[in-house]
Amino acid sequence: MGFNPLPLPPYLSQNNENITSSSKKFDKKNNNDNIINNTEIRGVMKLQEIRKLLKKYKCIPGERFIYHSSNGTISYVPGDLKYPLGALALLHEIAHLKLGHKIYKYDLELLQMEEEAWKLTEKEAKKYEVPIDKDHIEFCLDTYRDWVNKRTTCPCCHTFGLQKSDHEFLCTECAAKWKVNQRKDREVRRMIIK
């Protein structure tokens, strides 16, 4: 996932311990021993190919995979690159960069960018012979869908509202107005303003 900052899937939350950003295998809630998620990449995406990507794009080691659109850099978790989901996460952030994703005004624009980036990620994964975990991709997209839904749901009558600006919403049912918090990597908080 990319941008500055992005809503994170629950297993990427900074509140969880011993969880890295790329692999479900570290998710305490997921007992899935899926071979795609747990097996190191051997002969699939060679280390030299990963190094080429790291050099080709401005990649810097970090605590999670993020595309920083403000300066065109990509943070990555070095130890996770040996796993398919780590390689997939890197390819996903590179996809944001290749697609020229920068700023979005409305939440649905962000969701559209994520869908576009995952489509390109799947294409690139085939090129590098990285196994594609469709369940993981859907899970990541669902985190964005859930985030959009929480932000746009009226805190008064629970109707789906309209986004008026990047942080303000309006309910067409009860006319309530609310603001949402700016942090996209935290729990959504809505505050009624009218």
Buried (B, 14 or more C-beta within 10 A) or exposed (E): BBBEBBBBBBBBEEEBEEBBBBBBBBBEEBEEEBEBBBBEBEEBBEEEBBEEBBEEBEBEEBEBBBBBBEEEBBBBBEEBBBBBBBBBBBBBBBBBBBBEBEEBEBBEEBBBBBEBBBEBBBEBBEEBEBBBBEEBBEBBBEBBBBBBEBBBBBBBEEEEBEBEEEEBBBBEEEEBBBBBEEEBBBEBBBEEEE
